[in-house]
């Protein structure tokens, strides 16, 4: 565990784009998390899951453009 922390610290201070990368990952994780919360509901059927996954796909594609 300590080795991975040392490596993370080395990467963090050695790379000026590390903070931007962390914000990017945080943004992506937030998008996925919101979609998973909707899909994990009690009265969810396959059509609803497919709809939510399609919305997630469109959301991620729109970020690329």
PQR file with spaces between the fields and no chain letter, atoms N, CA, C, O and H, PARSE charges and radii, in Angstrom:
ATOM       1  N    UNK     1       0.821   -1.192    0.000 -0.4000 1.5000
ATOM       2  CA   UNK     1       0.000    0.000    0.000 -0.0000 2.0000
ATOM       3  C    UNK     1       0.867    1.259    0.000  0.5500 1.7000
ATOM       4  O    UNK     1       0.591    2.211   -0.730 -0.5500 1.4000
ATOM       5  N    UNK     2       1.909    1.256    0.817 -0.4000 1.5000
ATOM       6  CA   UNK     2       2.766    2.431    0.881 -0.0000 2.0000
ATOM       7  C    UNK     2       3.505    2.663   -0.426  0.5500 1.7000
ATOM       8  O    UNK     2       3.783    3.802   -0.800 -0.5500 1.4000
ATOM       9  H    UNK     2       2.133    0.483    1.411  0.4000 1.0000
ATOM      10  N    UNK     3       3.821    1.572   -1.120 -0.4000 1.5000
ATOM      11  CA   UNK     3       4.491    1.706   -2.410 -0.0000 2.0000
ATOM      12  C    UNK     3       3.582    2.388   -3.429  0.5500 1.7000
ATOM      13  O    UNK     3       4.033    3.220   -4.217 -0.5500 1.4000
ATOM      14  H    UNK     3       3.595    0.646   -0.816  0.4000 1.0000
ATOM      15  N    UNK     4       2.304    2.031   -3.405 -0.4000 1.5000
ATOM      16  CA   UNK     4       1.376    2.654   -4.348 -0.0000 2.0000
ATOM      17  C    UNK     4       1.169    4.126   -4.015  0.5500 1.7000
ATOM      18  O    UNK     4       0.997    4.944   -4.918 -0.5500 1.4000
ATOM      19  H    UNK     4       1.938    1.355   -2.765  0.4000 1.0000
ATOM      20  N    UNK     5       1.185    4.473   -2.729 -0.4000 1.5000
ATOM      21  CA   UNK     5       1.080    5.885   -2.355 -0.0000 2.0000
ATOM      22  C    UNK     5       2.314    6.668   -2.803  0.5500 1.7000
ATOM      23  O    UNK     5       2.206    7.809   -3.254 -0.5500 1.4000
ATOM      24  H    UNK     5       1.325    3.808   -1.995  0.4000 1.0000
ATOM      25  N    UNK     6       3.473    6.052   -2.674 -0.4000 1.5000
ATOM      26  CA   UNK     6       4.702    6.704   -3.137 -0.0000 2.0000
ATOM      27  C    UNK     6       4.647    6.918   -4.650  0.5500 1.7000
ATOM      28  O    UNK     6       5.024    7.976   -5.155 -0.5500 1.4000
ATOM      29  H    UNK     6       3.560    5.125   -2.308  0.4000 1.0000
ATOM      30  N    UNK     7       4.176    5.907   -5.355 -0.4000 1.5000
ATOM      31  CA   UNK     7       4.062    6.012   -6.809 -0.0000 2.0000
ATOM      32  C    UNK     7       3.064    7.098   -7.189  0.5500 1.7000
ATOM      33  O    UNK     7       3.318    7.893   -8.094 -0.5500 1.4000
ATOM      34  H    UNK     7       3.870    5.048   -4.945  0.4000 1.0000
ATOM      35  N    UNK     8       1.926    7.133   -6.496 -0.4000 1.5000
ATOM      36  CA   UNK     8       0.917    8.160   -6.774 -0.0000 2.0000
ATOM      37  C    UNK     8       1.479    9.555   -6.535  0.5500 1.7000
ATOM      38  O    UNK     8       1.253   10.458   -7.341 -0.5500 1.4000
ATOM      39  H    UNK     8       1.719    6.488   -5.760  0.4000 1.0000
ATOM      40  N    UNK     9       2.204    9.740   -5.441 -0.4000 1.5000
ATOM      41  CA   UNK     9       2.805   11.035   -5.148 -0.0000 2.0000
ATOM      42  C    UNK     9       3.820   11.417   -6.229  0.5500 1.7000
ATOM      43  O    UNK     9       3.884   12.575   -6.639 -0.5500 1.4000
ATOM      44  H    UNK     9       2.387    9.006   -4.787  0.4000 1.0000
ATOM      45  N    UNK    10       4.605   10.454   -6.684 -0.4000 1.5000
ATOM      46  CA   UNK    10       5.597   10.710   -7.732 -0.0000 2.0000
ATOM      47  C    UNK    10       4.904   11.117   -9.040  0.5500 1.7000
ATOM      48  O    UNK    10       5.331   12.050   -9.721 -0.5500 1.4000
ATOM      49  H    UNK    10       4.553    9.513   -6.351  0.4000 1.0000
ATOM      50  N    UNK    11       3.830   10.400   -9.371 -0.4000 1.5000
ATOM      51  CA   UNK    11       3.086   10.723  -10.595 -0.0000 2.0000
ATOM      52  C    UNK    11       2.435   12.093  -10.464  0.5500 1.7000
ATOM      53  O    UNK    11       2.471   12.896  -11.397 -0.5500 1.4000
ATOM      54  H    UNK    11       3.483    9.643   -8.818  0.4000 1.0000
ATOM      55  N    UNK    12       1.841   12.358   -9.304 -0.4000 1.5000
ATOM      56  CA   UNK    12       1.136   13.621   -9.094 -0.0000 2.0000
ATOM      57  C    UNK    12       2.068   14.816   -9.231  0.5500 1.7000
ATOM      58  O    UNK    12       1.756   15.761   -9.955 -0.5500 1.4000
ATOM      59  H    UNK    12       1.812   11.706   -8.546  0.4000 1.0000
ATOM      60  N    UNK    13       3.184   14.787   -8.561 -0.4000 1.5000
ATOM      61  CA   UNK    13       4.084   15.933   -8.598 -0.0000 2.0000
ATOM      62  C    UNK    13       4.929   15.968   -9.864  0.5500 1.7000
ATOM      63  O    UNK    13       5.503   17.004  -10.200 -0.5500 1.4000
ATOM      64  H    UNK    13       3.437   14.019   -7.973  0.4000 1.0000
ATOM      65  N    UNK    14       5.009   14.853  -10.562 -0.4000 1.5000
ATOM      66  CA   UNK    14       5.812   14.808  -11.773 -0.0000 2.0000
ATOM      67  C    UNK    14       5.042   15.132  -13.039  0.5500 1.7000
ATOM      68  O    UNK    14       5.644   15.277  -14.103 -0.5500 1.4000
ATOM      69  H    UNK    14       4.543   14.011  -10.290  0.4000 1.0000
ATOM      70  N    UNK    15       3.729   15.248  -12.949 -0.4000 1.5000
ATOM      71  CA   UNK    15       2.919   15.456  -14.143 -0.0000 2.0000
ATOM      72  C    UNK    15       2.017   16.677  -13.944  0.5500 1.7000
ATOM      73  O    UNK    15       1.144   16.668  -13.077 -0.5500 1.4000
ATOM      74  H    UNK    15       3.240   15.130  -12.085  0.4000 1.0000
ATOM      75  N    UNK    16       2.224   17.725  -14.743 -0.4000 1.5000
ATOM      76  CA   UNK    16       1.407   18.936  -14.576 -0.0000 2.0000
ATOM      77  C    UNK    16      -0.062   18.752  -14.982  0.5500 1.7000
ATOM      78  O    UNK    16      -0.903   19.570  -14.609 -0.5500 1.4000
ATOM      79  H    UNK    16       2.934   17.733  -15.447  0.4000 1.0000
ATOM      80  N    UNK    17      -0.381   17.712  -15.726 -0.4000 1.5000
ATOM      81  CA   UNK    17      -1.761   17.481  -16.165 -0.0000 2.0000
ATOM      82  C    UNK    17      -2.519   16.522  -15.255  0.5500 1.7000
ATOM      83  O    UNK    17      -3.656   16.157  -15.555 -0.5500 1.4000
ATOM      84  H    UNK    17       0.302   17.047  -16.029  0.4000 1.0000
ATOM      85  N    UNK    18      -1.912   16.115  -14.160 -0.4000 1.5000
ATOM      86  CA   UNK    18      -2.531   15.133  -13.281 -0.0000 2.0000
ATOM      87  C    UNK    18      -3.852   15.638  -12.703  0.5500 1.7000
ATOM      88  O    UNK    18      -4.821   14.882  -12.636 -0.5500 1.4000
ATOM      89  H    UNK    18      -0.989   16.411  -13.917  0.4000 1.0000
ATOM      90  N    UNK    19      -3.906   16.891  -12.288 -0.4000 1.5000
ATOM      91  CA   UNK    19      -5.138   17.428  -11.712 -0.0000 2.0000
ATOM      92  C    UNK    19      -6.261   17.464  -12.749  0.5500 1.7000
ATOM      93  O    UNK    19      -7.411   17.164  -12.429 -0.5500 1.4000
ATOM      94  H    UNK    19      -3.118   17.506  -12.342  0.4000 1.0000
ATOM      95  N    UNK    20      -5.931   17.827  -13.980 -0.4000 1.5000
ATOM      96  CA   UNK    20      -6.934   17.828  -15.050 -0.0000 2.0000
ATOM      97  C    UNK    20      -7.445   16.404  -15.299  0.5500 1.7000
ATOM      98  O    UNK    20      -8.636   16.195  -15.529 -0.5500 1.4000
ATOM      99  H    UNK    20      -4.996   18.071  -14.239  0.4000 1.0000
ATOM     100  N    UNK    21      -6.538   15.440  -15.250 -0.4000 1.5000
ATOM     101  CA   UNK    21      -6.921   14.044  -15.442 -0.0000 2.0000
ATOM     102  C    UNK    21      -7.864   13.606  -14.324  0.5500 1.7000
ATOM     103  O    UNK    21      -8.853   12.923  -14.589 -0.5500 1.4000
ATOM     104  H    UNK    21      -5.570   15.610  -15.063  0.4000 1.0000
ATOM     105  N    UNK    22      -7.573   13.988  -13.080 -0.4000 1.5000
ATOM     106  CA   UNK    22      -8.448   13.637  -11.965 -0.0000 2.0000
ATOM     107  C    UNK    22      -9.844   14.238  -12.124  0.5500 1.7000
ATOM     108  O    UNK    22     -10.839   13.576  -11.829 -0.5500 1.4000
ATOM     109  H    UNK    22      -6.770   14.543  -12.866  0.4000 1.0000
ATOM     110  N    UNK    23      -9.926   15.488  -12.589 -0.4000 1.5000
ATOM     111  CA   UNK    23     -11.232   16.112  -12.810 -0.0000 2.0000
ATOM     112  C    UNK    23     -11.995   15.382  -13.908  0.5500 1.7000
ATOM     113  O    UNK    23     -13.209   15.200  -13.810 -0.5500 1.4000
ATOM     114  H    UNK    23      -9.118   16.026  -12.829  0.4000 1.0000
ATOM     115  N    UNK    24     -11.281   14.964  -14.958 -0.4000 1.5000
ATOM     116  CA   UNK    24     -11.906   14.208  -16.045 -0.0000 2.0000
ATOM     117  C    UNK    24     -12.480   12.893  -15.524  0.5500 1.7000
ATOM     118  O    UNK    24     -13.625   12.552  -15.821 -0.5500 1.4000
ATOM     119  H    UNK    24     -10.295   15.112  -15.038  0.4000 1.0000
ATOM     120  N    UNK    25     -11.692   12.158  -14.752 -0.4000 1.5000
ATOM     121  CA   UNK    25     -12.142   10.876  -14.200 -0.0000 2.0000
ATOM     122  C    UNK    25     -13.321   11.090  -13.256  0.5500 1.7000
ATOM     123  O    UNK    25     -14.279   10.317  -13.275 -0.5500 1.4000
ATOM     124  H    UNK    25     -10.761   12.435  -14.511  0.4000 1.0000
ATOM     125  N    UNK    26     -13.256   12.124  -12.440 -0.4000 1.5000
ATOM     126  CA   UNK    26     -14.351   12.430  -11.517 -0.0000 2.0000
ATOM     127  C    UNK    26     -15.646   12.703  -12.282  0.5500 1.7000
ATOM     128  O    UNK    26     -16.714   12.231  -11.894 -0.5500 1.4000
ATOM     129  H    UNK    26     -12.478   12.751  -12.426  0.4000 1.0000
ATOM     130  N    UNK    27     -15.546   13.453  -13.349 -0.4000 1.5000
ATOM     131  CA   UNK    27     -16.714   13.781  -14.162 -0.0000 2.0000
ATOM     132  C    UNK    27     -17.309   12.519  -14.793  0.5500 1.7000
ATOM     133  O    UNK    27     -18.528   12.343  -14.803 -0.5500 1.4000
ATOM     134  H    UNK    27     -14.678   13.837  -13.665  0.4000 1.0000
ATOM     135  N    UNK    28     -16.458   11.654  -15.312 -0.4000 1.5000
ATOM     136  CA   UNK    28     -16.935   10.418  -15.926 -0.0000 2.0000
ATOM     137  C    UNK    28     -17.574    9.509  -14.880  0.5500 1.7000
ATOM     138  O    UNK    28     -18.627    8.918  -15.124 -0.5500 1.4000
ATOM     139  H    UNK    28     -15.468   11.797  -15.303  0.4000 1.0000
ATOM     140  N    UNK    29     -16.941    9.400  -13.727 -0.4000 1.5000
ATOM     141  CA   UNK    29     -17.473    8.545  -12.666 -0.0000 2.0000
ATOM     142  C    UNK    29     -18.824    9.056  -12.192  0.5500 1.7000
ATOM     143  O    UNK    29     -19.716    8.262  -11.895 -0.5500 1.4000
ATOM     144  H    UNK    29     -16.086    9.879  -13.529  0.4000 1.0000
ATOM     145  N    UNK    30     -18.985   10.364  -12.118 -0.4000 1.5000
ATOM     146  CA   UNK    30     -20.254   10.949  -11.704 -0.0000 2.0000
ATOM     147  C    UNK    30     -21.363   10.597  -12.690  0.5500 1.7000
ATOM     148  O    UNK    30     -22.475   10.257  -12.283 -0.5500 1.4000
ATOM     149  H    UNK    30     -18.260   11.010  -12.360  0.4000 1.0000
ATOM     150  N    UNK    31     -21.067   10.678  -13.964 -0.4000 1.5000
ATOM     151  CA   UNK    31     -22.045   10.338  -15.002 -0.0000 2.0000
ATOM     152  C    UNK    31     -22.469    8.874  -14.889  0.5500 1.7000
ATOM     153  O    UNK    31     -23.660    8.566  -14.931 -0.5500 1.4000
ATOM     154  H    UNK    31     -20.164   10.954  -14.294  0.4000 1.0000
ATOM     155  N    UNK    32     -21.501    7.978  -14.745 -0.4000 1.5000
ATOM     156  CA   UNK    32     -21.810    6.555  -14.603 -0.0000 2.0000
ATOM     157  C    UNK    32     -22.602    6.291  -13.328  0.5500 1.7000
ATOM     158  O    UNK    32     -23.557    5.516  -13.332 -0.5500 1.4000
ATOM     159  H    UNK    32     -20.534    8.228  -14.711  0.4000 1.0000
ATOM     160  N    UNK    33     -22.203    6.934  -12.245 -0.4000 1.5000
ATOM     161  CA   UNK    33     -22.870    6.738  -10.958 -0.0000 2.0000
ATOM     162  C    UNK    33     -24.346    7.123  -11.046  0.5500 1.7000
ATOM     163  O    UNK    33     -25.209    6.392  -10.561 -0.5500 1.4000
ATOM     164  H    UNK    33     -21.427    7.564  -12.241  0.4000 1.0000
ATOM     165  N    UNK    34     -24.630    8.254  -11.657 -0.4000 1.5000
ATOM     166  CA   UNK    34     -26.025    8.687  -11.795 -0.0000 2.0000
ATOM     167  C    UNK    34     -26.842    7.676  -12.605  0.5500 1.7000
ATOM     168  O    UNK    34     -27.993    7.393  -12.272 -0.5500 1.4000
ATOM     169  H    UNK    34     -23.928    8.848  -12.051  0.4000 1.0000
ATOM     170  N    UNK    35     -26.247    7.139  -13.658 -0.4000 1.5000
ATOM     171  CA   UNK    35     -26.956    6.150  -14.480 -0.0000 2.0000
ATOM     172  C    UNK    35     -27.198    4.857  -13.711  0.5500 1.7000
ATOM     173  O    UNK    35     -28.275    4.268  -13.809 -0.5500 1.4000
ATOM     174  H    UNK    35     -25.312    7.369  -13.929  0.4000 1.0000
ATOM     175  N    UNK    36     -26.217    4.419  -12.957 -0.4000 1.5000
ATOM     176  CA   UNK    36     -26.361    3.184  -12.190 -0.0000 2.0000
ATOM     177  C    UNK    36     -27.430    3.346  -11.114  0.5500 1.7000
ATOM     178  O    UNK    36     -28.197    2.416  -10.867 -0.5500 1.4000
ATOM     179  H    UNK    36     -25.342    4.897  -12.878  0.4000 1.0000
ATOM     180  N    UNK    37     -27.492    4.509  -10.473 -0.4000 1.5000
ATOM     181  CA   UNK    37     -28.524    4.748   -9.463 -0.0000 2.0000
ATOM     182  C    UNK    37     -29.915    4.601  -10.069  0.5500 1.7000
ATOM     183  O    UNK    37     -30.807    4.031   -9.442 -0.5500 1.4000
ATOM     184  H    UNK    37     -26.869    5.265  -10.675  0.4000 1.0000
ATOM     185  N    UNK    38     -30.103    5.112  -11.282 -0.4000 1.5000
ATOM     186  CA   UNK    38     -31.411    4.992  -11.933 -0.0000 2.0000
ATOM     187  C    UNK    38     -31.731    3.546  -12.287  0.5500 1.7000
ATOM     188  O    UNK    38     -32.876    3.113  -12.154 -0.5500 1.4000
ATOM     189  H    UNK    38     -29.378    5.576  -11.791  0.4000 1.0000
ATOM     190  N    UNK    39     -30.738    2.805  -12.732 -0.4000 1.5000
ATOM     191  CA   UNK    39     -30.943    1.422  -13.163 -0.0000 2.0000
ATOM     192  C    UNK    39     -31.189    0.494  -11.972  0.5500 1.7000
ATOM     193  O    UNK    39     -31.844   -0.538  -12.122 -0.5500 1.4000
ATOM     194  H    UNK    39     -29.808    3.156  -12.840  0.4000 1.0000
ATOM     195  N    UNK    40     -30.680    0.844  -10.809 -0.4000 1.5000
ATOM     196  CA   UNK    40     -30.798   -0.036   -9.643 -0.0000 2.0000
ATOM     197  C    UNK    40     -32.126    0.102   -8.904  0.5500 1.7000
ATOM     198  O    UNK    40     -32.257   -0.423   -7.799 -0.5500 1.4000
ATOM     199  H    UNK    40     -30.148    1.682  -10.687  0.4000 1.0000
ATOM     200  N    UNK    41     -33.095    0.776   -9.463 -0.4000 1.5000
ATOM     201  CA   UNK    41     -34.387    0.932   -8.806 -0.0000 2.0000
ATOM     202  C    UNK    41     -35.114   -0.391   -8.617  0.5500 1.7000
ATOM     203  O    UNK    41     -34.712   -1.418   -9.165 -0.5500 1.4000
ATOM     204  H    UNK    41     -32.989    1.203  -10.361  0.4000 1.0000
ATOM     205  N    UNK    42     -36.180   -0.356   -7.842 -0.4000 1.5000
ATOM     206  CA   UNK    42     -36.929   -1.578   -7.529 -0.0000 2.0000
ATOM     207  C    UNK    42     -37.796   -2.056   -8.692  0.5500 1.7000
ATOM     208  O    UNK    42     -37.809   -3.248   -8.998 -0.5500 1.4000
ATOM     209  H    UNK    42     -36.507    0.478   -7.397  0.4000 1.0000
ATOM     210  N    UNK    43     -38.510   -1.156   -9.333 -0.4000 1.5000
ATOM     211  CA   UNK    43     -39.440   -1.539  -10.405 -0.0000 2.0000
ATOM     212  C    UNK    43     -38.859   -1.187  -11.771  0.5500 1.7000
ATOM     213  O    UNK    43     -39.410   -0.366  -12.503 -0.5500 1.4000
ATOM     214  H    UNK    43     -38.499   -0.188   -9.084  0.4000 1.0000
ATOM     215  N    UNK    44     -37.755   -1.812  -12.094 -0.4000 1.5000
ATOM     216  CA   UNK    44     -37.046   -1.512  -13.338 -0.0000 2.0000
ATOM     217  C    UNK    44     -37.159   -2.710  -14.271  0.5500 1.7000
ATOM     218  O    UNK    44     -36.942   -3.853  -13.867 -0.5500 1.4000
ATOM     219  H    UNK    44     -37.306   -2.480  -11.499  0.4000 1.0000
ATOM     220  N    UNK    45     -37.502   -2.432  -15.524 -0.4000 1.5000
ATOM     221  CA   UNK    45     -37.540   -3.509  -16.503 -0.0000 2.0000
ATOM     222  C    UNK    45     -36.427   -3.297  -17.530  0.5500 1.7000
ATOM     223  O    UNK    45     -35.735   -2.279  -17.510 -0.5500 1.4000
ATOM     224  H    UNK    45     -37.679   -1.504  -15.852  0.4000 1.0000
ATOM     225  N    UNK    46     -36.268   -4.255  -18.408 -0.4000 1.5000
ATOM     226  CA   UNK    46     -35.165   -4.227  -19.368 -0.0000 2.0000
ATOM     227  C    UNK    46     -35.270   -3.037  -20.320  0.5500 1.7000
ATOM     228  O    UNK    46     -34.249   -2.486  -20.732 -0.5500 1.4000
ATOM     229  H    UNK    46     -36.830   -5.082  -18.424  0.4000 1.0000
ATOM     230  N    UNK    47     -36.478   -2.640  -20.669 -0.4000 1.5000
ATOM     231  CA   UNK    47     -36.652   -1.495  -21.573 -0.0000 2.0000
ATOM     232  C    UNK    47     -36.132   -0.215  -20.920  0.5500 1.7000
ATOM     233  O    UNK    47     -35.503    0.614  -21.577 -0.5500 1.4000
ATOM     234  H    UNK    47     -37.307   -3.088  -20.334  0.4000 1.0000
ATOM     235  N    UNK    48     -36.398   -0.062  -19.632 -0.4000 1.5000
ATOM     236  CA   UNK    48     -35.921    1.115  -18.904 -0.0000 2.0000
ATOM     237  C    UNK    48     -34.393    1.104  -18.820  0.5500 1.7000
ATOM     238  O    UNK    48     -33.753    2.145  -18.972 -0.5500 1.4000
ATOM     239  H    UNK    48     -36.909   -0.735  -19.098  0.4000 1.0000
ATOM     240  N    UNK    49     -33.818   -0.057  -18.583 -0.4000 1.5000
ATOM     241  CA   UNK    49     -32.354   -0.166  -18.510 -0.0000 2.0000
ATOM     242  C    UNK    49     -31.734    0.212  -19.846  0.5500 1.7000
ATOM     243  O    UNK    49     -30.762    0.966  -19.893 -0.5500 1.4000
ATOM     244  H    UNK    49     -34.337   -0.903  -18.460  0.4000 1.0000
ATOM     245  N    UNK    50     -32.289   -0.304  -20.920 -0.4000 1.5000
ATOM     246  CA   UNK    50     -31.769    0.015  -22.253 -0.0000 2.0000
ATOM     247  C    UNK    50     -31.895    1.508  -22.525  0.5500 1.7000
ATOM     248  O    UNK    50     -30.982    2.108  -23.094 -0.5500 1.4000
ATOM     249  H    UNK    50     -33.079   -0.917  -20.881  0.4000 1.0000
ATOM     250  N    UNK    51     -33.000    2.114  -22.133 -0.4000 1.5000
ATOM     251  CA   UNK    51     -33.196    3.557  -22.321 -0.0000 2.0000
ATOM     252  C    UNK    51     -32.146    4.354  -21.549  0.5500 1.7000
ATOM     253  O    UNK    51     -31.570    5.305  -22.079 -0.5500 1.4000
ATOM     254  H    UNK    51     -33.742    1.627  -21.671  0.4000 1.0000
ATOM     255  N    UNK    52     -31.899    3.970  -20.305 -0.4000 1.5000
ATOM     256  CA   UNK    52     -30.919    4.694  -19.491 -0.0000 2.0000
ATOM     257  C    UNK    52     -29.500    4.522  -20.039  0.5500 1.7000
ATOM     258  O    UNK    52     -28.712    5.467  -20.025 -0.5500 1.4000
ATOM     259  H    UNK    52     -32.367    3.198  -19.875  0.4000 1.0000
ATOM     260  N    UNK    53     -29.177    3.334  -20.515 -0.4000 1.5000
ATOM     261  CA   UNK    53     -27.858    3.118  -21.105 -0.0000 2.0000
ATOM     262  C    UNK    53     -27.692    3.915  -22.393  0.5500 1.7000
ATOM     263  O    UNK    53     -26.605    4.415  -22.683 -0.5500 1.4000
ATOM     264  H    UNK    53     -29.818    2.566  -20.527  0.4000 1.0000
ATOM     265  N    UNK    54     -28.767    4.033  -23.160 -0.4000 1.5000
ATOM     266  CA   UNK    54     -28.722    4.860  -24.379 -0.0000 2.0000
ATOM     267  C    UNK    54     -28.494    6.325  -24.030  0.5500 1.7000
ATOM     268  O    UNK    54     -27.722    7.013  -24.698 -0.5500 1.4000
ATOM     269  H    UNK    54     -29.650    3.627  -22.924  0.4000 1.0000
ATOM     270  N    UNK    55     -29.165    6.803  -22.980 -0.4000 1.5000
ATOM     271  CA   UNK    55     -28.960    8.179  -22.536 -0.0000 2.0000
ATOM     272  C    UNK    55     -27.526    8.394  -22.064  0.5500 1.7000
ATOM     273  O    UNK    55     -26.927    9.435  -22.334 -0.5500 1.4000
ATOM     274  H    UNK    55     -29.792    6.244  -22.437  0.4000 1.0000
ATOM     275  N    UNK    56     -26.978    7.404  -21.357 -0.4000 1.5000
ATOM     276  CA   UNK    56     -25.590    7.499  -20.905 -0.0000 2.0000
ATOM     277  C    UNK    56     -24.652    7.576  -22.101  0.5500 1.7000
ATOM     278  O    UNK    56     -23.729    8.390  -22.123 -0.5500 1.4000
ATOM     279  H    UNK    56     -27.464    6.559  -21.138  0.4000 1.0000
ATOM     280  N    UNK    57     -24.886    6.743  -23.077 -0.4000 1.5000
ATOM     281  CA   UNK    57     -24.057    6.733  -24.285 -0.0000 2.0000
ATOM     282  C    UNK    57     -24.120    8.085  -24.993  0.5500 1.7000
ATOM     283  O    UNK    57     -23.090    8.614  -25.412 -0.5500 1.4000
ATOM     284  H    UNK    57     -25.636    6.081  -23.060  0.4000 1.0000
ATOM     285  N    UNK    58     -25.317    8.642  -25.128 -0.4000 1.5000
ATOM     286  CA   UNK    58     -25.468    9.957  -25.762 -0.0000 2.0000
ATOM     287  C    UNK    58     -24.780   11.051  -24.951  0.5500 1.7000
ATOM     288  O    UNK    58     -24.171   11.959  -25.517 -0.5500 1.4000
ATOM     289  H    UNK    58     -26.153    8.212  -24.788  0.4000 1.0000
ATOM     290  N    UNK    59     -24.877   10.964  -23.641 -0.4000 1.5000
ATOM     291  CA   UNK    59     -24.232   11.941  -22.776 -0.0000 2.0000
ATOM     292  C    UNK    59     -22.715   11.914  -22.940  0.5500 1.7000
ATOM     293  O    UNK    59     -22.067   12.958  -23.026 -0.5500 1.4000
ATOM     294  H    UNK    59     -25.371   10.227  -23.181  0.4000 1.0000
ATOM     295  N    UNK    60     -22.167   10.718  -22.981 -0.4000 1.5000
ATOM     296  CA   UNK    60     -20.702   10.591  -23.150 -0.0000 2.0000
ATOM     297  C    UNK    60     -20.269   11.038  -24.544  0.5500 1.7000
ATOM     298  O    UNK    60     -19.226   11.671  -24.704 -0.5500 1.4000
ATOM     299  H    UNK    60     -22.693    9.870  -22.912  0.4000 1.0000
ATOM     300  N    UNK    61     -21.079   10.702  -25.552 -0.4000 1.5000
ATOM     301  CA   UNK    61     -20.748   11.134  -26.917 -0.0000 2.0000
ATOM     302  C    UNK    61     -20.792   12.651  -27.052  0.5500 1.7000
ATOM     303  O    UNK    61     -19.966   13.237  -27.752 -0.5500 1.4000
ATOM     304  H    UNK    61     -21.926   10.187  -25.421  0.4000 1.0000
ATOM     305  N    UNK    62     -21.753   13.291  -26.384 -0.4000 1.5000
ATOM     306  CA   UNK    62     -21.866   14.738  -26.481 -0.0000 2.0000
ATOM     307  C    UNK    62     -20.662   15.435  -25.836  0.5500 1.7000
ATOM     308  O    UNK    62     -20.302   16.545  -26.228 -0.5500 1.4000
ATOM     309  H    UNK    62     -22.424   12.815  -25.815  0.4000 1.0000
ATOM     310  N    UNK    63     -20.051   14.792  -24.862 -0.4000 1.5000
ATOM     311  CA   UNK    63     -18.856   15.364  -24.238 -0.0000 2.0000
ATOM     312  C    UNK    63     -17.662   15.325  -25.191  0.5500 1.7000
ATOM     313  O    UNK    63     -16.768   16.167  -25.115 -0.5500 1.4000
ATOM     314  H    UNK    63     -20.343   13.890  -24.544  0.4000 1.0000
ATOM     315  N    UNK    64     -17.659   14.349  -26.076 -0.4000 1.5000
ATOM     316  CA   UNK    64     -16.565   14.258  -27.042 -0.0000 2.0000
ATOM     317  C    UNK    64     -16.663   15.381  -28.063  0.5500 1.7000
ATOM     318  O    UNK    64     -15.653   15.961  -28.463 -0.5500 1.4000
ATOM     319  H    UNK    64     -18.385   13.664  -26.137  0.4000 1.0000
ATOM     320  N    UNK    65     -17.887   15.681  -28.482 -0.4000 1.5000
ATOM     321  CA   UNK    65     -18.098   16.708  -29.506 -0.0000 2.0000
ATOM     322  C    UNK    65     -17.921   18.048  -28.891  0.5500 1.7000
ATOM     323  O    UNK    65     -18.053   19.063  -29.575 -0.5500 1.4000
ATOM     324  H    UNK    65     -18.707   15.210  -28.157  0.4000 1.0000
